Each structure stands twice: as structure tokens, then as C-alpha cells.
Amino acid sequence: MAFAAFATAEAQPQAPRKTSRIALLLLLPGILYLVLFFLTPLISLLLTSLQAPLEFGDIGQYQYAFNWQNYVDVMTAYWPHILRSFGYALAATVFALAFSYPLAYFIGVKARRWPLLQSLMLVLVIAPFFISFLLRTLAWKQILSDESFVITSLKALSLLGPDAHFTGTPFAVIFGLTYNFIPFMTLPLYTALERLDLRYLEAGSDLYAHPFTVFRKITIPLSMPGIVAGTLLTFIPAAGDYVNASRDFLGGPDTQMMGNVIEANFLVLLNYPAAAALSIILMAAILVLVGIYVKRSGTEDLL
């Protein structure tokens, strides 16, 4: 009896080990995927950013080194593009939040009584994803071109000067970023607001709170997960965008963002270390800014 009890006690700790091994085996494909398609390219990008020109080599030929001067050079040469990228991304994120919150509130809260209308409005929010990002931006370039009906009408009404133009300006780039990333802001907000318990709002009204106070004290805090998720999903891709600011779309020579500089260094100038260094700087800056934002908003437990 004693021997059997001892054997049973010895055998019990083996169960957690077996469970952990099974969990590790289940995680293994995901870990291999991340190592192969994320960690390996990231290490390659970091090594490329430290390369030095090959002595007596042609343009585009580099050798592996630890040339940290690449980071100093790109920061010195492209600091206006870095500031411009984050400025445009921040402005587009603020505008997207301002436009998306009322829309998401109407769909998630006010339209609950009409499921068909709610579903239809959700489809309209998602509909732009069925059209190519490039085609949508190119369409806006045609709509906002100097010869378009919109611009000529604004000039005829003296709302724009005779020589004024919209494309190729910072306003056009921010407009394009806002338009293209509004769905990324609206959907997380809708998800958070759709789960909002309306009894909290009724309780605030029963306590004679002003509607704005109810919105500020109840609605916004309860929808904070959607605000954080939507802000991150909008700001991060907007900061690295290179389509809207391109000369071929809504941008011009004075609106180039980091994405455009990286593209030019990789594909035109064949300056791979500079392009890789800019990419690393962009990723690091986004991580720092996102970390500060999440910490200040007090929502680090939501990520």
C-alpha cells in the first residue's frame, strides 16, 4: 500500500511536464513561422544597414561591416522626411478618429434597433477593401486634379485661387491617408461600442448628468480599447506609407515621406545600407511612440 502511494505521488508531477511538451509542440509551427518570416528578415535588414561600400566596387555593391555611420548619415540627410512622416501620420490619425468615432457610435449604439441598417452600414465601411489601395488613391488624384470638376468649381466660387492646386500639397497627402485608413479606425471602435452596455448610459442620465458628461465619463472610458486599437492600426501603417505621398499619386516633391525615401534608396539609388538604416529607424521610432502612447493612456493591459 505504501509503495503504491509512493509510486502514485512520484507519477503525478509528470502530468504538467507532458502538458507543457504538448503545448510546445503546438506552438512550434508558429514559432518557426515567426523565426523564418520575421526574425530572419529583420536580422538581414539590420546587417544590411551596417554595410559599407565595397572598395573598388560598382554602385550597389557593399560588404558586411559595422558601419554605424550609416545611421548618422541618414538622420542628417533625411530628418525632415522623418518629422514629416510622423506629422502626417499623427494628423491623419486625429482626423480619422474624429470622423470614425461618430460613425462607429451610430452603427454600434444607435443602429442596434435596426439590424439590417447596422449590417448595411458595416458593409459600406468595409466596401473600400474590395478595391485596390492604389486604384482608390489614383481615383482621388483624378477627382482632385486641377482640371477636375471639384477644383474648377471651387475656383469658380472663388474658394480657391486661380493658380491654386490641391494635389502635391500636404493637405492632399493627409486627406489620402485619412481616407484610406478610416476603416482601420472605424472597425475597432465599432467593436468596442457595439459591446457597450446601454444601462450605464441610462444610469448616468437618471443621475441627472449632462449628456456630454455621460459621454466623457462613461462612453469614452468604456470604448478606450477600440480607440487604442484603432489609433495603432491607423498610425503605424500611415507613418510608413509611400503611396499617398508619391508624386505619382497625391504627393509632390515637398511631401515625400520616409516610405518614399526608402523606396528610392532601394530601387533607384541602390543605396541598400541607407534604405535599411531608415527602415530600422522607422520601426524603432514607431515602437517608442506606441509604447509611450499606450503607457500614457493606461491601456498597456489591453495589448
MOCOR-V813798 format. One record per residue. N is the residue number from 1. RES is the residue in three letters. SS is DSSP state (A for helix, B for strand, O for the rest). PSI is psi in radians with two decimals (NA if undefined). Layout:
BEGIN
n=N res=RES ss=SS psi=PSI
n=N res=RES ss=SS psi=PSI
END
This chain:
BEGIN
n=1 res=MET ss=O psi=-0.84
n=2 res=ALA ss=A psi=-0.71
n=3 res=PHE ss=A psi=-0.69
n=4 res=ALA ss=A psi=-0.73
n=5 res=ALA ss=A psi=-0.71
n=6 res=PHE ss=A psi=-0.73
n=7 res=ALA ss=A psi=-0.67
n=8 res=THR ss=A psi=-0.72
n=9 res=ALA ss=A psi=-0.63
n=10 res=GLU ss=A psi=-0.54
n=11 res=ALA ss=A psi=-0.41
n=12 res=GLN ss=A psi=-0.77
n=13 res=PRO ss=O psi=-0.24
n=14 res=GLN ss=A psi=-0.41
n=15 res=ALA ss=A psi=-0.85
n=16 res=PRO ss=A psi=-0.65
n=17 res=ARG ss=A psi=-0.73
n=18 res=LYS ss=A psi=-0.68
n=19 res=THR ss=A psi=-0.75
n=20 res=SER ss=A psi=-0.63
n=21 res=ARG ss=A psi=-0.71
n=22 res=ILE ss=A psi=-0.75
n=23 res=ALA ss=A psi=-0.69
n=24 res=LEU ss=A psi=-0.70
n=25 res=LEU ss=A psi=-0.66
n=26 res=LEU ss=A psi=-0.58
n=27 res=LEU ss=A psi=-0.32
n=28 res=LEU ss=A psi=-0.80
n=29 res=PRO ss=A psi=-0.72
n=30 res=GLY ss=A psi=-0.70
n=31 res=ILE ss=A psi=-0.76
n=32 res=LEU ss=A psi=-0.68
n=33 res=TYR ss=A psi=-0.79
n=34 res=LEU ss=A psi=-0.70
n=35 res=VAL ss=A psi=-0.72
n=36 res=LEU ss=A psi=-0.74
n=37 res=PHE ss=A psi=-0.07
n=38 res=PHE ss=A psi=-0.98
n=39 res=LEU ss=A psi=-0.76
n=40 res=THR ss=A psi=-0.87
n=41 res=PRO ss=A psi=-0.61
n=42 res=LEU ss=A psi=-0.73
n=43 res=ILE ss=A psi=-0.73
n=44 res=SER ss=A psi=-0.70
n=45 res=LEU ss=A psi=-0.72
n=46 res=LEU ss=A psi=-0.75
n=47 res=LEU ss=A psi=-0.66
n=48 res=THR ss=A psi=-0.63
n=49 res=SER ss=A psi=-0.27
n=50 res=LEU ss=O psi=0.11
n=51 res=GLN ss=O psi=2.76
n=52 res=ALA ss=B psi=2.65
n=53 res=PRO ss=B psi=2.45
n=54 res=LEU ss=O psi=2.22
n=55 res=GLU ss=O psi=2.25
n=56 res=PHE ss=O psi=0.35
n=57 res=GLY ss=O psi=2.92
n=58 res=ASP ss=O psi=3.06
n=59 res=ILE ss=O psi=2.32
n=60 res=GLY ss=O psi=0.05
n=61 res=GLN ss=O psi=2.15
n=62 res=TYR ss=B psi=2.83
n=63 res=GLN ss=B psi=2.65
n=64 res=TYR ss=O psi=2.33
n=65 res=ALA ss=O psi=-3.01
n=66 res=PHE ss=O psi=1.07
n=67 res=ASN ss=O psi=1.44
n=68 res=TRP ss=O psi=-0.23
n=69 res=GLN ss=A psi=-0.37
n=70 res=ASN ss=A psi=-0.69
n=71 res=TYR ss=A psi=-0.70
n=72 res=VAL ss=A psi=-0.71
n=73 res=ASP ss=A psi=-0.79
n=74 res=VAL ss=A psi=-0.60
n=75 res=MET ss=A psi=-0.67
n=76 res=THR ss=A psi=-0.71
n=77 res=ALA ss=A psi=-0.58
n=78 res=TYR ss=A psi=0.35
n=79 res=TRP ss=A psi=-0.58
n=80 res=PRO ss=A psi=-0.64
n=81 res=HIS ss=A psi=-0.62
n=82 res=ILE ss=A psi=-0.85
n=83 res=LEU ss=A psi=-0.69
n=84 res=ARG ss=A psi=-0.69
n=85 res=SER ss=A psi=-0.84
n=86 res=PHE ss=A psi=-0.53
n=87 res=GLY ss=A psi=-0.82
n=88 res=TYR ss=A psi=-0.76
n=89 res=ALA ss=A psi=-0.71
n=90 res=LEU ss=A psi=-0.78
n=91 res=ALA ss=A psi=-0.76
n=92 res=ALA ss=A psi=-0.65
n=93 res=THR ss=A psi=-0.74
n=94 res=VAL ss=A psi=-0.79
n=95 res=PHE ss=A psi=-0.71
n=96 res=ALA ss=A psi=-0.69
n=97 res=LEU ss=A psi=-0.72
n=98 res=ALA ss=A psi=-0.65
n=99 res=PHE ss=A psi=-0.63
n=100 res=SER ss=A psi=-0.59
n=101 res=TYR ss=A psi=-0.87
n=102 res=PRO ss=A psi=-0.67
n=103 res=LEU ss=A psi=-0.82
n=104 res=ALA ss=A psi=-0.62
n=105 res=TYR ss=A psi=-0.74
n=106 res=PHE ss=A psi=-0.78
n=107 res=ILE ss=A psi=-0.77
n=108 res=GLY ss=A psi=-0.44
n=109 res=VAL ss=O psi=-1.01
n=110 res=LYS ss=A psi=-0.58
n=111 res=ALA ss=A psi=0.18
n=112 res=ARG ss=A psi=-0.51
n=113 res=ARG ss=A psi=-0.29
n=114 res=TRP ss=O psi=1.47
n=115 res=PRO ss=A psi=-0.63
n=116 res=LEU ss=A psi=-0.77
n=117 res=LEU ss=A psi=-0.69
n=118 res=GLN ss=A psi=-0.78
n=119 res=SER ss=A psi=-0.70
n=120 res=LEU ss=A psi=-0.75
n=121 res=MET ss=A psi=-0.61
n=122 res=LEU ss=A psi=-0.70
n=123 res=VAL ss=A psi=-0.70
n=124 res=LEU ss=A psi=-0.58
n=125 res=VAL ss=A psi=-0.70
n=126 res=ILE ss=A psi=-0.35
n=127 res=ALA ss=A psi=-0.71
n=128 res=PRO ss=A psi=-0.45
n=129 res=PHE ss=A psi=-0.30
n=130 res=PHE ss=A psi=-0.11
n=131 res=ILE ss=O psi=2.49
n=132 res=SER ss=O psi=2.46
n=133 res=PHE ss=A psi=-0.74
n=134 res=LEU ss=A psi=-0.74
n=135 res=LEU ss=A psi=-0.68
n=136 res=ARG ss=A psi=-0.77
n=137 res=THR ss=A psi=-0.69
n=138 res=LEU ss=A psi=-0.63
n=139 res=ALA ss=A psi=-0.72
n=140 res=TRP ss=A psi=-0.54
n=141 res=LYS ss=A psi=-0.71
n=142 res=GLN ss=A psi=-0.71
n=143 res=ILE ss=A psi=-0.61
n=144 res=LEU ss=O psi=0.19
n=145 res=SER ss=O psi=2.86
n=146 res=ASP ss=O psi=-0.49
n=147 res=GLU ss=O psi=0.01
n=148 res=SER ss=O psi=2.83
n=149 res=PHE ss=A psi=-0.64
n=150 res=VAL ss=A psi=-0.89
n=151 res=ILE ss=A psi=-0.74
n=152 res=THR ss=A psi=-0.62
n=153 res=SER ss=A psi=-0.72
n=154 res=LEU ss=A psi=-0.63
n=155 res=LYS ss=A psi=-0.65
n=156 res=ALA ss=A psi=-0.54
n=157 res=LEU ss=O psi=0.10
n=158 res=SER ss=O psi=0.39
n=159 res=LEU ss=O psi=-0.32
n=160 res=LEU ss=O psi=2.59
n=161 res=GLY ss=O psi=2.81
n=162 res=PRO ss=O psi=-0.58
n=163 res=ASP ss=O psi=0.12
n=164 res=ALA ss=O psi=2.68
n=165 res=HIS ss=O psi=2.71
n=166 res=PHE ss=O psi=-0.84
n=167 res=THR ss=O psi=2.59
n=168 res=GLY ss=O psi=0.13
n=169 res=THR ss=O psi=2.81
n=170 res=PRO ss=A psi=-0.59
n=171 res=PHE ss=A psi=-0.69
n=172 res=ALA ss=A psi=-0.71
n=173 res=VAL ss=A psi=-0.80
n=174 res=ILE ss=A psi=-0.68
n=175 res=PHE ss=A psi=-0.80
n=176 res=GLY ss=A psi=-0.74
n=177 res=LEU ss=A psi=-0.76
n=178 res=THR ss=A psi=-0.83
n=179 res=TYR ss=A psi=-0.81
n=180 res=ASN ss=A psi=-0.46
n=181 res=PHE ss=A psi=0.08
n=182 res=ILE ss=A psi=-0.74
n=183 res=PRO ss=A psi=-0.59
n=184 res=PHE ss=A psi=-0.43
n=185 res=MET ss=A psi=-0.68
n=186 res=THR ss=A psi=-0.76
n=187 res=LEU ss=A psi=-0.80
n=188 res=PRO ss=A psi=-0.63
n=189 res=LEU ss=A psi=-0.73
n=190 res=TYR ss=A psi=-0.73
n=191 res=THR ss=A psi=-0.72
n=192 res=ALA ss=A psi=-0.73
n=193 res=LEU ss=A psi=-0.50
n=194 res=GLU ss=A psi=-0.47
n=195 res=ARG ss=O psi=0.01
n=196 res=LEU ss=O psi=2.22
n=197 res=ASP ss=O psi=1.97
n=198 res=LEU ss=A psi=-0.26
n=199 res=ARG ss=A psi=-0.49
n=200 res=TYR ss=A psi=-0.71
n=201 res=LEU ss=A psi=-0.71
n=202 res=GLU ss=A psi=-0.66
n=203 res=ALA ss=A psi=-0.70
n=204 res=GLY ss=A psi=-0.71
n=205 res=SER ss=A psi=-0.67
n=206 res=ASP ss=A psi=-0.47
n=207 res=LEU ss=O psi=0.27
n=208 res=TYR ss=O psi=0.53
n=209 res=ALA ss=O psi=2.53
n=210 res=HIS ss=O psi=2.53
n=211 res=PRO ss=A psi=-0.67
n=212 res=PHE ss=A psi=-0.64
n=213 res=THR ss=A psi=-0.72
n=214 res=VAL ss=A psi=-0.74
n=215 res=PHE ss=A psi=-0.74
n=216 res=ARG ss=A psi=-0.64
n=217 res=LYS ss=A psi=-0.41
n=218 res=ILE ss=A psi=-0.97
n=219 res=THR ss=A psi=-0.86
n=220 res=ILE ss=A psi=-0.84
n=221 res=PRO ss=A psi=-0.68
n=222 res=LEU ss=A psi=-0.40
n=223 res=SER ss=O psi=0.14
n=224 res=MET ss=A psi=-0.66
n=225 res=PRO ss=A psi=-0.69
n=226 res=GLY ss=A psi=-0.65
n=227 res=ILE ss=A psi=-0.79
n=228 res=VAL ss=A psi=-0.84
n=229 res=ALA ss=A psi=-0.77
n=230 res=GLY ss=A psi=-0.68
n=231 res=THR ss=A psi=-0.76
n=232 res=LEU ss=A psi=-0.74
n=233 res=LEU ss=A psi=-0.36
n=234 res=THR ss=A psi=-0.84
n=235 res=PHE ss=A psi=-0.76
n=236 res=ILE ss=A psi=-0.93
n=237 res=PRO ss=A psi=-0.52
n=238 res=ALA ss=A psi=-0.64
n=239 res=ALA ss=A psi=-0.54
n=240 res=GLY ss=O psi=0.12
n=241 res=ASP ss=O psi=2.50
n=242 res=TYR ss=O psi=0.02
n=243 res=VAL ss=O psi=-0.96
n=244 res=ASN ss=O psi=-0.67
n=245 res=ALA ss=O psi=-0.04
n=246 res=SER ss=O psi=2.62
n=247 res=ARG ss=O psi=-0.44
n=248 res=ASP ss=O psi=-0.12
n=249 res=PHE ss=O psi=-1.89
n=250 res=LEU ss=O psi=-0.14
n=251 res=GLY ss=O psi=-3.03
n=252 res=GLY ss=O psi=-2.99
n=253 res=PRO ss=O psi=-0.50
n=254 res=ASP ss=O psi=0.18
n=255 res=THR ss=O psi=0.26
n=256 res=GLN ss=O psi=2.34
n=257 res=MET ss=O psi=3.12
n=258 res=MET ss=A psi=-0.61
n=259 res=GLY ss=A psi=-0.68
n=260 res=ASN ss=A psi=-0.67
n=261 res=VAL ss=A psi=-0.74
n=262 res=ILE ss=A psi=-0.78
n=263 res=GLU ss=A psi=-0.77
n=264 res=ALA ss=A psi=-0.71
n=265 res=ASN ss=A psi=-0.61
n=266 res=PHE ss=A psi=-0.81
n=267 res=LEU ss=A psi=-0.42
n=268 res=VAL ss=O psi=-0.99
n=269 res=LEU ss=O psi=-0.26
n=270 res=LEU ss=O psi=0.55
n=271 res=ASN ss=O psi=1.35
n=272 res=TYR ss=A psi=-0.71
n=273 res=PRO ss=A psi=-0.71
n=274 res=ALA ss=A psi=-0.75
n=275 res=ALA ss=A psi=-0.74
n=276 res=ALA ss=A psi=-0.70
n=277 res=ALA ss=A psi=-0.73
n=278 res=LEU ss=A psi=-0.66
n=279 res=SER ss=A psi=-0.75
n=280 res=ILE ss=A psi=-0.74
n=281 res=ILE ss=A psi=-0.73
n=282 res=LEU ss=A psi=-0.81
n=283 res=MET ss=A psi=-0.76
n=284 res=ALA ss=A psi=-0.75
n=285 res=ALA ss=A psi=-0.70
n=286 res=ILE ss=A psi=-0.74
n=287 res=LEU ss=A psi=-0.73
n=288 res=VAL ss=A psi=-0.82
n=289 res=LEU ss=A psi=-0.73
n=290 res=VAL ss=A psi=-0.73
n=291 res=GLY ss=A psi=-0.76
n=292 res=ILE ss=A psi=-0.75
n=293 res=TYR ss=A psi=-0.82
n=294 res=VAL ss=A psi=-0.68
n=295 res=LYS ss=A psi=-0.76
n=296 res=ARG ss=A psi=-0.58
n=297 res=SER ss=A psi=-0.16
n=298 res=GLY ss=O psi=0.52
n=299 res=THR ss=O psi=0.47
n=300 res=GLU ss=A psi=-0.39
n=301 res=ASP ss=A psi=-0.12
n=302 res=LEU ss=A psi=-0.25
n=303 res=LEU ss=O psi=NA
END
